[in-house]
Protein backbone atom coordinates (compact mmCIF):
# COMPACT_ATOMS: atom_id res chain seq x y z
CA UNK A 1 0.00 0.00 0.00
CA UNK A 2 1.28 3.50 -0.90
CA UNK A 3 1.86 5.65 2.21
CA UNK A 4 -0.29 8.76 2.65
CA UNK A 5 2.77 11.03 2.57
CA UNK A 6 3.54 9.85 -1.00
CA UNK A 7 0.07 10.80 -2.20
CA UNK A 8 0.40 14.18 -0.50
CA UNK A 9 3.75 14.81 -2.18
CA UNK A 10 2.32 13.90 -5.56
CA UNK A 11 -0.63 16.22 -5.04
CA UNK A 12 1.67 19.11 -4.13
CA UNK A 13 3.79 18.44 -7.23
CA UNK A 14 0.77 18.42 -9.54
CA UNK A 15 -0.57 21.68 -8.07
CA UNK A 16 2.86 23.29 -8.38
CA UNK A 17 3.16 22.36 -12.05
CA UNK A 18 -0.39 23.60 -12.76
CA UNK A 19 0.33 26.93 -11.09
CA UNK A 20 3.58 27.30 -12.98
CA UNK A 21 1.81 26.74 -16.30
CA UNK A 22 -0.98 29.12 -15.37
CA UNK A 23 1.28 32.07 -14.50
CA UNK A 24 3.77 31.61 -17.33
CA UNK A 25 3.83 34.80 -19.41
CA UNK A 26 5.59 33.43 -22.47
CA UNK A 27 4.29 30.06 -23.60
CA UNK A 28 6.52 28.25 -26.00
CA UNK A 29 6.02 29.00 -29.66
CA UNK A 30 4.48 26.00 -31.43
CA UNK A 31 6.75 24.07 -33.72
CA UNK A 32 7.00 25.11 -37.34
CA UNK A 33 4.79 22.21 -38.37
CA UNK A 34 1.92 23.77 -36.41
CA UNK A 35 2.29 27.32 -37.80
CA UNK A 36 0.00 28.11 -40.74
CA UNK A 37 2.29 29.96 -43.14
CA UNK A 38 1.35 30.33 -46.80
CA UNK A 39 3.80 33.12 -47.63
CA UNK A 40 5.84 30.88 -49.94
CA UNK A 41 2.76 30.41 -52.13
CA UNK A 42 1.85 34.11 -52.36
CA UNK A 43 4.42 35.05 -54.99
CA UNK A 44 2.91 35.38 -58.46
CA UNK A 45 4.97 35.25 -61.64
CA UNK A 46 4.64 38.44 -63.66
CA UNK A 47 3.65 36.43 -66.74
CA UNK A 48 0.63 35.05 -64.85
CA UNK A 49 -0.81 38.51 -64.16
CA UNK A 50 -3.22 39.11 -67.04
CA UNK A 51 -5.15 42.09 -65.71
CA UNK A 52 -4.26 45.59 -64.55
CA UNK A 53 -6.04 47.91 -62.20
CA UNK A 54 -7.42 50.81 -64.22
CA UNK A 55 -9.62 52.53 -61.65
CA UNK A 56 -9.94 52.76 -57.88
CA UNK A 57 -12.99 54.41 -56.37
CA UNK A 58 -13.04 55.46 -52.71
CA UNK A 59 -16.42 54.74 -51.12
CA UNK A 60 -18.10 56.85 -48.47
CA UNK A 61 -19.81 53.81 -47.04
CA UNK A 62 -19.52 51.90 -43.79
CA UNK A 63 -18.93 48.15 -44.04
CA UNK A 64 -19.27 47.82 -47.83
CA UNK A 65 -20.23 44.20 -48.38
CA UNK A 66 -22.39 43.69 -51.47
CA UNK A 67 -21.68 44.36 -55.15
CA UNK A 68 -23.81 43.99 -58.27
CA UNK A 69 -24.15 45.39 -61.80
CA UNK A 70 -27.50 46.23 -63.42
CA UNK A 71 -28.54 46.07 -67.07
CA UNK A 72 -27.61 49.71 -67.60
CA UNK A 73 -24.03 49.15 -66.54
CA UNK A 74 -24.58 50.86 -63.22
CA UNK A 75 -22.62 49.52 -60.26
CA UNK A 76 -24.54 48.91 -57.04
CA UNK A 77 -22.72 48.72 -53.73
CA UNK A 78 -24.51 48.14 -50.43
CA UNK A 79 -23.19 48.58 -46.93
CA UNK A 80 -24.25 49.65 -43.48
CA UNK A 81 -27.43 51.72 -43.89
CA UNK A 82 -26.93 52.70 -47.53
CA UNK A 83 -27.11 51.57 -51.14
CA UNK A 84 -24.89 53.40 -53.66
CA UNK A 85 -25.40 53.52 -57.42
CA UNK A 86 -22.30 54.39 -59.45
CA UNK A 87 -21.78 54.94 -63.16
CA UNK A 88 -19.21 52.97 -65.13
CA UNK A 89 -16.53 55.53 -64.26
CA UNK A 90 -17.25 55.26 -60.55
CA UNK A 91 -19.20 58.51 -60.25
CA UNK A 92 -21.98 58.44 -57.68
CA UNK A 93 -25.41 58.62 -59.32
CA UNK A 94 -27.58 57.95 -56.28
CA UNK A 95 -27.48 57.09 -52.62
CA UNK A 96 -30.38 55.44 -50.87
CA UNK A 97 -30.79 54.93 -47.14
CA UNK A 98 -31.68 51.39 -46.12
CA UNK A 99 -32.25 49.73 -42.79
CA UNK A 100 -29.61 47.35 -41.54
CA UNK A 101 -26.60 45.86 -43.29
CA UNK A 102 -26.92 43.82 -46.48
CA UNK A 103 -24.39 41.04 -47.02
CA UNK A 104 -25.13 40.43 -50.71
CA UNK A 105 -27.03 41.97 -53.62
CA UNK A 106 -28.37 41.10 -57.05
CA UNK A 107 -30.30 42.84 -59.81
CA UNK A 108 -32.93 40.91 -61.77
CA UNK A 109 -33.46 41.48 -65.52
CA UNK A 110 -36.53 43.60 -64.72
CA UNK A 111 -34.41 45.94 -62.58
CA UNK A 112 -35.65 44.81 -59.18
CA UNK A 113 -32.86 44.83 -56.61
CA UNK A 114 -32.59 41.97 -54.13
CA UNK A 115 -30.63 42.55 -50.94
CA UNK A 116 -29.61 39.65 -48.76
CA UNK A 117 -29.81 40.71 -45.13
CA UNK A 118 -28.57 38.33 -42.48
CA UNK A 119 -31.78 36.29 -42.19
CA UNK A 120 -34.06 37.46 -45.01
CA UNK A 121 -34.24 38.99 -48.48
CA UNK A 122 -35.46 42.52 -49.16
CA UNK A 123 -36.81 43.28 -52.63
CA UNK A 124 -36.30 46.89 -53.74
CA UNK A 125 -37.37 48.96 -56.72
CA UNK A 126 -34.71 50.17 -59.19
CA UNK A 127 -34.85 53.44 -57.25
CA UNK A 128 -33.96 51.63 -54.04
CA UNK A 129 -37.35 51.77 -52.32
CA UNK A 130 -38.22 48.61 -50.38
CA UNK A 131 -41.03 46.71 -52.09
CA UNK A 132 -41.17 43.72 -49.78
CA UNK A 133 -39.29 42.00 -46.97
CA UNK A 134 -39.50 38.25 -47.45
CA UNK A 135 -40.10 35.81 -44.63
CA UNK A 136 -37.31 35.51 -42.12
CA UNK A 137 -35.31 32.30 -41.99
CA UNK A 138 -34.21 30.54 -38.82
CA UNK A 139 -31.72 31.89 -36.29
CA UNK A 140 -28.80 30.07 -37.94
CA UNK A 141 -29.32 31.85 -41.24
CA UNK A 142 -26.52 33.99 -42.66
CA UNK A 143 -27.13 35.00 -46.27
CA UNK A 144 -23.90 35.46 -48.18
CA UNK A 145 -24.78 35.46 -51.89
CA UNK A 146 -27.75 36.10 -54.14
CA UNK A 147 -28.40 36.04 -57.89
CA UNK A 148 -31.54 36.41 -59.98
CA UNK A 149 -32.77 35.51 -63.47
CA UNK A 150 -36.10 36.14 -65.22
CA UNK A 151 -38.01 33.69 -63.02
CA UNK A 152 -35.94 32.83 -59.95
CA UNK A 153 -33.94 34.28 -57.11
CA UNK A 154 -31.21 31.99 -55.81
CA UNK A 155 -30.00 32.65 -52.27
CA UNK A 156 -26.99 31.08 -50.54
CA UNK A 157 -27.34 30.65 -46.78
CA UNK A 158 -23.96 29.85 -45.21
CA UNK A 159 -25.43 29.30 -41.75
CA UNK A 160 -27.63 26.45 -42.90
CA UNK A 161 -25.42 25.36 -45.86
CA UNK A 162 -28.36 25.58 -48.23
CA UNK A 163 -29.29 27.34 -51.47
CA UNK A 164 -32.92 28.47 -51.63
CA UNK A 165 -34.77 28.90 -54.91
CA UNK A 166 -37.51 31.55 -54.79
CA UNK A 167 -39.79 33.05 -57.39
CA UNK A 168 -39.89 36.82 -57.67
CA UNK A 169 -42.80 37.09 -55.26
CA UNK A 170 -40.73 35.58 -52.46
CA UNK A 171 -42.29 32.12 -52.50
CA UNK A 172 -39.69 29.43 -51.87
CA UNK A 173 -39.91 26.41 -54.18
CA UNK A 174 -36.71 24.41 -53.76
CA UNK A 175 -33.97 23.86 -51.19
CA UNK A 176 -30.61 22.74 -52.59
CA UNK A 177 -28.04 21.14 -50.34
CA UNK A 178 -30.01 18.55 -48.42
CA UNK A 179 -28.20 15.22 -48.30
CA UNK A 180 -29.54 12.33 -50.35
CA UNK A 181 -26.85 9.67 -50.98
CA UNK A 182 -29.17 7.63 -53.17
CA UNK A 183 -29.49 10.58 -55.55
CA UNK A 184 -25.79 11.41 -55.34
CA UNK A 185 -26.43 14.57 -53.32
CA UNK A 186 -23.75 15.00 -50.67
CA UNK A 187 -24.68 18.49 -49.49
CA UNK A 188 -22.51 21.54 -49.03
CA UNK A 189 -19.56 21.77 -46.65
CA UNK A 190 -19.54 25.36 -45.37
CA UNK A 191 -17.18 25.81 -42.40
CA UNK A 192 -17.35 29.63 -42.43
CA UNK A 193 -19.47 32.46 -43.79
CA UNK A 194 -18.22 32.18 -47.37
CA UNK A 195 -20.75 30.53 -49.67
CA UNK A 196 -21.54 31.76 -53.18
CA UNK A 197 -23.92 31.34 -56.08
CA UNK A 198 -23.59 32.66 -59.63
CA UNK A 199 -25.19 32.20 -63.06
CA UNK A 200 -22.98 31.42 -66.05
CA UNK A 201 -23.57 32.72 -69.56
CA UNK A 202 -26.00 29.87 -70.32
CA UNK A 203 -28.08 30.72 -67.26
CA UNK A 204 -26.93 27.65 -65.34
CA UNK A 205 -26.65 27.90 -61.56
CA UNK A 206 -23.26 27.34 -59.93
CA UNK A 207 -22.68 27.16 -56.18
CA UNK A 208 -19.39 26.95 -54.36
CA UNK A 209 -18.76 24.01 -52.10
CA UNK A 210 -16.04 25.69 -50.04
CA UNK A 211 -15.17 22.73 -47.84
CA UNK A 212 -14.56 20.69 -51.00
CA UNK A 213 -12.57 23.53 -52.60
CA UNK A 214 -14.56 23.98 -55.76
CA UNK A 215 -17.85 24.58 -57.51
CA UNK A 216 -20.93 22.55 -58.38
CA UNK A 217 -23.54 23.01 -61.09
CA UNK A 218 -27.22 22.56 -60.26
CA UNK A 219 -30.53 22.57 -62.00
CA UNK A 220 -33.18 24.82 -60.52
CA UNK A 221 -34.98 21.80 -59.08
CA UNK A 222 -31.87 20.88 -57.11
CA UNK A 223 -30.48 18.15 -59.37
CA UNK A 224 -26.68 18.05 -59.40
CA UNK A 225 -25.38 18.41 -62.96
CA UNK A 226 -21.65 18.49 -62.39
CA UNK A 227 -18.80 19.36 -60.04
CA UNK A 228 -15.36 20.93 -60.35
CA UNK A 229 -13.20 20.64 -57.23
CA UNK A 230 -9.60 21.87 -57.33
CA UNK A 231 -7.83 21.39 -53.97
CA UNK A 232 -4.15 22.31 -53.81
CA UNK A 233 -1.65 25.13 -53.42
CA UNK A 234 -0.60 25.50 -57.06
CA UNK A 235 -1.72 28.65 -58.85
CA UNK A 236 -4.43 26.72 -60.72
CA UNK A 237 -5.87 25.21 -57.54
CA UNK A 238 -7.85 26.38 -54.51
CA UNK A 239 -5.83 26.20 -51.27
CA UNK A 240 -6.56 25.90 -47.59
CA UNK A 241 -10.11 25.96 -46.31
CA UNK A 242 -13.31 27.41 -47.74
CA UNK A 243 -12.25 28.48 -51.22
CA UNK A 244 -13.19 30.05 -53.50
CA UNK A 245 -14.91 32.74 -51.45
CA UNK A 246 -16.47 34.73 -54.32
CA UNK A 247 -17.25 33.85 -57.94
CA UNK A 248 -18.51 35.55 -61.11
CA UNK A 249 -18.60 34.73 -64.82
CA UNK A 250 -17.35 36.70 -67.81
CA UNK A 251 -19.27 36.89 -71.10
CA UNK A 252 -17.11 34.16 -72.67
CA UNK A 253 -17.90 31.74 -69.84
CA UNK A 254 -14.62 32.28 -67.99
CA UNK A 255 -14.81 31.95 -64.21
CA UNK A 256 -13.50 34.71 -61.95
CA UNK A 257 -12.70 33.44 -58.45
CA UNK A 258 -11.48 35.18 -55.30
CA UNK A 259 -9.64 33.31 -52.54
CA UNK A 260 -8.83 33.83 -48.89
CA UNK A 261 -5.76 32.65 -47.00
CA UNK A 262 -3.82 33.52 -50.10
CA UNK A 263 -5.67 36.72 -50.94
CA UNK A 264 -5.93 36.84 -54.71
CA UNK A 265 -8.37 36.95 -57.62
CA UNK A 266 -7.82 34.79 -60.68
CA UNK A 267 -9.56 33.62 -63.85
CA UNK A 268 -10.21 30.20 -65.34
CA UNK A 269 -11.21 29.88 -69.00
CA UNK A 270 -14.55 28.38 -70.02
CA UNK A 271 -12.93 24.94 -70.17
CA UNK A 272 -11.66 25.60 -66.59
CA UNK A 273 -8.01 25.77 -67.61
CA UNK A 274 -6.07 28.40 -65.67
CA UNK A 275 -6.07 31.71 -67.55
CA UNK A 276 -4.31 34.16 -65.26
CA UNK A 277 -4.31 36.36 -62.17
CA UNK A 278 -6.46 39.46 -61.83
CA UNK A 279 -5.15 40.72 -58.48
CA UNK A 280 -2.12 39.28 -56.70
CA UNK A 281 -1.75 39.14 -52.89
CA UNK A 282 0.76 41.98 -52.97
CA UNK A 283 -1.85 44.32 -54.44
CA UNK A 284 -4.77 43.24 -52.26
CA UNK A 285 -2.76 43.20 -49.02
CA UNK A 286 -1.30 46.69 -49.45
CA UNK A 287 -2.54 49.68 -47.46
CA UNK A 288 -4.22 47.96 -44.51
CA UNK A 289 -3.34 45.87 -41.46
CA UNK A 290 -5.00 42.60 -40.63
CA UNK A 291 -4.86 43.51 -36.92
CA UNK A 292 -7.22 46.42 -37.61
CA UNK A 293 -9.77 44.13 -39.26
CA UNK A 294 -9.78 40.93 -37.17
CA UNK A 295 -13.12 39.78 -38.60
CA UNK A 296 -11.97 39.97 -42.22
CA UNK A 297 -10.55 36.66 -43.39
CA UNK A 298 -9.98 38.31 -46.77
CA UNK A 299 -10.03 41.96 -47.89
CA UNK A 300 -12.26 41.03 -50.84
CA UNK A 301 -15.87 41.44 -49.77
CA UNK A 302 -17.39 40.71 -53.18
CA UNK A 303 -16.62 40.56 -56.90
CA UNK A 304 -18.59 41.12 -60.11
CA UNK A 305 -18.11 41.38 -63.86
CA UNK A 306 -19.64 44.28 -65.80
CA UNK A 307 -20.90 44.47 -69.38
CA UNK A 308 -17.43 45.33 -70.64
CA UNK A 309 -15.94 42.25 -68.94
CA UNK A 310 -14.11 44.38 -66.42
CA UNK A 311 -13.56 42.62 -63.10
CA UNK A 312 -14.90 44.60 -60.14
CA UNK A 313 -13.44 43.91 -56.71
CA UNK A 314 -14.98 45.34 -53.54
CA UNK A 315 -12.14 45.90 -51.06
CA UNK A 316 -13.53 46.08 -47.53
CA UNK A 317 -10.64 47.40 -45.41
CA UNK A 318 -9.81 50.11 -47.96
CA UNK A 319 -13.51 50.89 -48.51
CA UNK A 320 -12.81 51.01 -52.22
CA UNK A 321 -13.96 49.58 -55.52
CA UNK A 322 -11.07 48.25 -57.61
CA UNK A 323 -11.67 47.83 -61.34
CA UNK A 324 -9.44 45.61 -63.49
CA UNK A 325 -9.18 45.19 -67.25
CA UNK A 326 -7.62 42.42 -69.27
CA UNK A 327 -4.09 42.89 -70.63
CA UNK A 328 -3.55 41.66 -74.16
CA UNK A 329 -0.31 39.65 -74.15
C-alpha positions in Angstrom: 0.0 0.0 0.0 1.3 3.5 -0.9 1.9 5.6 2.2 -0.3 8.8 2.7 2.8 11.0 2.6 3.5 9.9 -1.0 0.1 10.8 -2.2 0.4 14.2 -0.5 3.8 14.8 -2.2 2.3 13.9 -5.6 -0.6 16.2 -5.0 1.7 19.1 -4.1 3.8 18.4 -7.2 0.8 18.4 -9.5 -0.6 21.7 -8.1 2.9 23.3 -8.4 3.2 22.4 -12.1 -0.4 23.6 -12.8 0.3 26.9 -11.1 3.6 27.3 -13.0 1.8 26.7 -16.3 -1.0 29.1 -15.4 1.3 32.1 -14.5 3.8 31.6 -17.3 3.8 34.8 -19.4 5.6 33.4 -22.5 4.3 30.1 -23.6 6.5 28.3 -26.0 6.0 29.0 -29.7 4.5 26.0 -31.4 6.7 24.1 -33.7 7.0 25.1 -37.3 4.8 22.2 -38.4 1.9 23.8 -36.4 2.3 27.3 -37.8 0.0 28.1 -40.7 2.3 30.0 -43.1 1.4 30.3 -46.8 3.8 33.1 -47.6 5.8 30.9 -49.9 2.8 30.4 -52.1 1.8 34.1 -52.4 4.4 35.1 -55.0 2.9 35.4 -58.5 5.0 35.2 -61.6 4.6 38.4 -63.7 3.7 36.4 -66.7 0.6 35.1 -64.8 -0.8 38.5 -64.2 -3.2 39.1 -67.0 -5.2 42.1 -65.7 -4.3 45.6 -64.5 -6.0 47.9 -62.2 -7.4 50.8 -64.2 -9.6 52.5 -61.7 -9.9 52.8 -57.9 -13.0 54.4 -56.4 -13.0 55.5 -52.7 -16.4 54.7 -51.1 -18.1 56.9 -48.5 -19.8 53.8 -47.0 -19.5 51.9 -43.8 -18.9 48.2 -44.0 -19.3 47.8 -47.8 -20.2 44.2 -48.4 -22.4 43.7 -51.5 -21.7 44.4 -55.1 -23.8 44.0 -58.3 -24.2 45.4 -61.8 -27.5 46.2 -63.4 -28.5 46.1 -67.1 -27.6 49.7 -67.6 -24.0 49.1 -66.5 -24.6 50.9 -63.2 -22.6 49.5 -60.3 -24.5 48.9 -57.0 -22.7 48.7 -53.7 -24.5 48.1 -50.4 -23.2 48.6 -46.9 -24.3 49.7 -43.5 -27.4 51.7 -43.9 -26.9 52.7 -47.5 -27.1 51.6 -51.1 -24.9 53.4 -53.7 -25.4 53.5 -57.4 -22.3 54.4 -59.5 -21.8 54.9 -63.2 -19.2 53.0 -65.1 -16.5 55.5 -64.3 -17.2 55.3 -60.5 -19.2 58.5 -60.2 -22.0 58.4 -57.7 -25.4 58.6 -59.3 -27.6 57.9 -56.3 -27.5 57.1 -52.6 -30.4 55.4 -50.9 -30.8 54.9 -47.1 -31.7 51.4 -46.1 -32.2 49.7 -42.8 -29.6 47.4 -41.5 -26.6 45.9 -43.3 -26.9 43.8 -46.5 -24.4 41.0 -47.0 -25.1 40.4 -50.7 -27.0 42.0 -53.6 -28.4 41.1 -57.1 -30.3 42.8 -59.8 -32.9 40.9 -61.8 -33.5 41.5 -65.5 -36.5 43.6 -64.7 -34.4 45.9 -62.6 -35.7 44.8 -59.2 -32.9 44.8 -56.6 -32.6 42.0 -54.1 -30.6 42.6 -50.9 -29.6 39.6 -48.8 -29.8 40.7 -45.1 -28.6 38.3 -42.5 -31.8 36.3 -42.2 -34.1 37.5 -45.0 -34.2 39.0 -48.5 -35.5 42.5 -49.2 -36.8 43.3 -52.6 -36.3 46.9 -53.7 -37.4 49.0 -56.7 -34.7 50.2 -59.2 -34.9 53.4 -57.3 -34.0 51.6 -54.0 -37.4 51.8 -52.3 -38.2 48.6 -50.4 -41.0 46.7 -52.1 -41.2 43.7 -49.8 -39.3 42.0 -47.0 -39.5 38.3 -47.4 -40.1 35.8 -44.6 -37.3 35.5 -42.1 -35.3 32.3 -42.0 -34.2 30.5 -38.8 -31.7 31.9 -36.3 -28.8 30.1 -37.9 -29.3 31.9 -41.2 -26.5 34.0 -42.7 -27.1 35.0 -46.3 -23.9 35.5 -48.2 -24.8 35.5 -51.9 -27.7 36.1 -54.1 -28.4 36.0 -57.9 -31.5 36.4 -60.0 -32.8 35.5 -63.5 -36.1 36.1 -65.2 -38.0 33.7 -63.0 -35.9 32.8 -60.0 -33.9 34.3 -57.1 -31.2 32.0 -55.8 -30.0 32.6 -52.3 -27.0 31.1 -50.5 -27.3 30.6 -46.8 -24.0 29.9 -45.2 -25.4 29.3 -41.8 -27.6 26.4 -42.9 -25.4 25.4 -45.9 -28.4 25.6 -48.2 -29.3 27.3 -51.5 -32.9 28.5 -51.6 -34.8 28.9 -54.9 -37.5 31.5 -54.8 -39.8 33.0 -57.4 -39.9 36.8 -57.7 -42.8 37.1 -55.3 -40.7 35.6 -52.5 -42.3 32.1 -52.5 -39.7 29.4 -51.9 -39.9 26.4 -54.2 -36.7 24.4 -53.8 -34.0 23.9 -51.2 -30.6 22.7 -52.6 -28.0 21.1 -50.3 -30.0 18.5 -48.4 -28.2 15.2 -48.3 -29.5 12.3 -50.4 -26.9 9.7 -51.0 -29.2 7.6 -53.2 -29.5 10.6 -55.6 -25.8 11.4 -55.3 -26.4 14.6 -53.3 -23.7 15.0 -50.7 -24.7 18.5 -49.5 -22.5 21.5 -49.0 -19.6 21.8 -46.7 -19.5 25.4 -45.4 -17.2 25.8 -42.4 -17.3 29.6 -42.4 -19.5 32.5 -43.8 -18.2 32.2 -47.4 -20.7 30.5 -49.7 -21.5 31.8 -53.2 -23.9 31.3 -56.1 -23.6 32.7 -59.6 -25.2 32.2 -63.1 -23.0 31.4 -66.0 -23.6 32.7 -69.6 -26.0 29.9 -70.3 -28.1 30.7 -67.3 -26.9 27.6 -65.3 -26.7 27.9 -61.6 -23.3 27.3 -59.9 -22.7 27.2 -56.2 -19.4 27.0 -54.4 -18.8 24.0 -52.1 -16.0 25.7 -50.0 -15.2 22.7 -47.8 -14.6 20.7 -51.0 -12.6 23.5 -52.6 -14.6 24.0 -55.8 -17.9 24.6 -57.5 -20.9 22.6 -58.4 -23.5 23.0 -61.1 -27.2 22.6 -60.3 -30.5 22.6 -62.0 -33.2 24.8 -60.5 -35.0 21.8 -59.1 -31.9 20.9 -57.1 -30.5 18.1 -59.4 -26.7 18.1 -59.4 -25.4 18.4 -63.0 -21.6 18.5 -62.4 -18.8 19.4 -60.0 -15.4 20.9 -60.4 -13.2 20.6 -57.2 -9.6 21.9 -57.3 -7.8 21.4 -54.0 -4.2 22.3 -53.8 -1.6 25.1 -53.4 -0.6 25.5 -57.1 -1.7 28.7 -58.8 -4.4 26.7 -60.7 -5.9 25.2 -57.5 -7.8 26.4 -54.5 -5.8 26.2 -51.3 -6.6 25.9 -47.6 -10.1 26.0 -46.3 -13.3 27.4 -47.7 -12.2 28.5 -51.2 -13.2 30.1 -53.5 -14.9 32.7 -51.5 -16.5 34.7 -54.3 -17.2 33.8 -57.9 -18.5 35.5 -61.1 -18.6 34.7 -64.8 -17.4 36.7 -67.8 -19.3 36.9 -71.1 -17.1 34.2 -72.7 -17.9 31.7 -69.8 -14.6 32.3 -68.0 -14.8 32.0 -64.2 -13.5 34.7 -61.9 -12.7 33.4 -58.4 -11.5 35.2 -55.3 -9.6 33.3 -52.5 -8.8 33.8 -48.9 -5.8 32.6 -47.0 -3.8 33.5 -50.1 -5.7 36.7 -50.9 -5.9 36.8 -54.7 -8.4 36.9 -57.6 -7.8 34.8 -60.7 -9.6 33.6 -63.8 -10.2 30.2 -65.3 -11.2 29.9 -69.0 -14.5 28.4 -70.0 -12.9 24.9 -70.2 -11.7 25.6 -66.6 -8.0 25.8 -67.6 -6.1 28.4 -65.7 -6.1 31.7 -67.6 -4.3 34.2 -65.3 -4.3 36.4 -62.2 -6.5 39.5 -61.8 -5.2 40.7 -58.5 -2.1 39.3 -56.7 -1.8 39.1 -52.9 0.8 42.0 -53.0 -1.9 44.3 -54.4 -4.8 43.2 -52.3 -2.8 43.2 -49.0 -1.3 46.7 -49.5 -2.5 49.7 -47.5 -4.2 48.0 -44.5 -3.3 45.9 -41.5 -5.0 42.6 -40.6 -4.9 43.5 -36.9 -7.2 46.4 -37.6 -9.8 44.1 -39.3 -9.8 40.9 -37.2 -13.1 39.8 -38.6 -12.0 40.0 -42.2 -10.5 36.7 -43.4 -10.0 38.3 -46.8 -10.0 42.0 -47.9 -12.3 41.0 -50.8 -15.9 41.4 -49.8 -17.4 40.7 -53.2 -16.6 40.6 -56.9 -18.6 41.1 -60.1 -18.1 41.4 -63.9 -19.6 44.3 -65.8 -20.9 44.5 -69.4 -17.4 45.3 -70.6 -15.9 42.2 -68.9 -14.1 44.4 -66.4 -13.6 42.6 -63.1 -14.9 44.6 -60.1 -13.4 43.9 -56.7 -15.0 45.3 -53.5 -12.1 45.9 -51.1 -13.5 46.1 -47.5 -10.6 47.4 -45.4 -9.8 50.1 -48.0 -13.5 50.9 -48.5 -12.8 51.0 -52.2 -14.0 49.6 -55.5 -11.1 48.2 -57.6 -11.7 47.8 -61.3 -9.4 45.6 -63.5 -9.2 45.2 -67.2 -7.6 42.4 -69.3 -4.1 42.9 -70.6 -3.6 41.7 -74.2 -0.3 39.6 -74.1 
